[in-house]
Amino acid sequence: MAKHNDLGALGENIACKFLVSKGLKVVERNHWRKWGEIDIVACATSGVVHFVEVKSTGKDYPSRSSGQAQLDDWRPEDMLHHNKIERLKRVIQTYILENDVEDWVFDVVIVYINKRTRLARCKYIEDIIL
């Protein structure tokens, strides 16, 4: 397995634990259709289904004291480009129809993994409009 796949799988595992700590129940992982994939499908106690995209990076978590990031800094959420969003929308629509989902949201979990200290931090962006 390629190193970026290892990082992605580790990030998804961390994101699942993070979501469970927030009170969500992970229903499915890597829901795949030929037109795209949803990293995590989770459900809140209220019945709201959360479709979660996970973005992982081996870069350290940006510190609050450093101020704003430099313009040339790459952020994991920057990989949610137009084509990716269109594929996600199609897979989400399919899941909704196949599973008779009424209430849902789209979230992103960004996992910052510090390889040196073996610690991770998550940034949770909830209820994104697609």
C-alpha positions in Angstrom: 0.0 0.0 0.0 1.3 3.5 -0.9 2.3 5.7 2.0 -0.5 8.3 1.2 -3.0 5.4 1.5 -1.5 4.4 4.9 -1.9 8.1 6.0 -5.5 8.2 4.7 -6.5 5.0 6.4 -4.9 6.1 9.7 -6.7 9.5 9.3 -10.1 7.7 8.8 -9.5 5.5 11.8 -8.8 8.6 13.9 -11.8 10.5 12.4 -14.1 7.6 13.3 -12.9 7.7 17.0 -13.3 11.4 17.0 -16.9 11.3 15.6 -17.8 8.6 18.2 -16.5 10.9 20.9 -18.8 13.6 19.6 -21.8 11.2 20.0 -22.2 9.9 16.5 -22.5 6.3 15.5 -20.4 5.2 12.5 -22.8 3.3 10.2 -20.5 2.7 7.3 -17.0 3.4 6.0 -15.8 3.8 2.5 -19.3 3.6 0.9 -18.2 3.1 -2.7 -20.0 3.5 -6.0 -18.3 3.6 -9.4 -18.8 7.4 -9.5 -17.4 8.2 -6.1 -16.9 7.3 -2.4 -18.1 8.6 0.9 -15.4 8.1 3.6 -17.7 7.8 6.6 -21.5 7.6 7.0 -22.5 8.3 10.6 -25.7 8.8 12.4 -26.6 11.2 15.3 -29.0 10.2 18.1 -31.5 12.6 16.5 -31.5 10.5 13.4 -29.6 13.0 11.2 -27.2 11.2 8.8 -23.7 12.7 8.6 -21.8 12.1 5.3 -18.2 12.8 6.3 -15.2 13.4 4.1 -11.8 12.9 5.8 -8.7 14.8 4.8 -5.5 13.8 6.5 -2.0 15.4 6.5 1.3 14.6 8.1 1.9 18.3 8.6 1.7 19.6 12.2 -1.5 21.2 13.2 -1.3 25.0 12.6 -0.8 26.8 15.9 -3.1 29.5 17.0 -0.3 31.8 18.0 1.2 31.8 14.5 -1.6 33.8 13.1 -3.0 33.2 9.6 -1.4 30.7 7.3 0.8 31.8 4.5 -1.0 32.0 1.1 1.3 29.3 -0.3 0.5 26.9 2.5 -1.4 23.8 1.4 -4.4 22.9 3.5 -6.0 19.4 3.4 -9.4 21.0 2.8 -8.1 22.5 -0.4 -8.4 19.1 -2.0 -12.2 19.5 -1.9 -12.2 20.9 -5.4 -15.2 21.2 -7.8 -14.8 17.7 -9.3 -14.5 16.0 -5.9 -17.6 17.9 -4.6 -19.6 16.8 -7.7 -18.7 13.2 -7.2 -19.6 13.4 -3.5 -22.9 15.0 -4.3 -23.7 12.1 -6.7 -22.8 9.4 -4.2 -24.7 11.1 -1.4 -27.8 11.4 -3.6 -27.5 7.7 -4.4 -27.1 6.8 -0.7 -30.1 8.9 0.2 -32.3 7.2 -2.4 -31.1 3.7 -1.6 -31.6 4.1 2.2 -34.6 6.4 2.4 -32.7 9.1 4.3 -34.7 12.2 5.2 -32.4 14.4 7.3 -28.7 14.7 6.4 -25.7 16.9 6.5 -22.2 16.9 4.9 -19.2 17.3 7.2 -15.4 17.3 6.8 -12.9 16.1 9.4 -9.4 17.2 8.9 -6.9 15.0 10.7 -3.4 16.5 11.5 -1.0 13.8 12.3 2.3 14.6 13.9 4.5 11.7 12.9 7.3 12.7 15.3 5.1 12.8 18.5 2.6 10.2 17.2 -0.3 12.6 18.2 -3.2 13.7 16.1 -5.7 16.6 16.2 -8.9 16.9 14.4 -10.7 19.9 12.9 -14.4 19.4 12.5 -16.2 21.4 9.9 -20.0 20.7 10.2 -23.0 21.1 8.0 -21.3 22.3 4.8 -23.6 23.3 2.0 -22.8 21.4 -1.2 
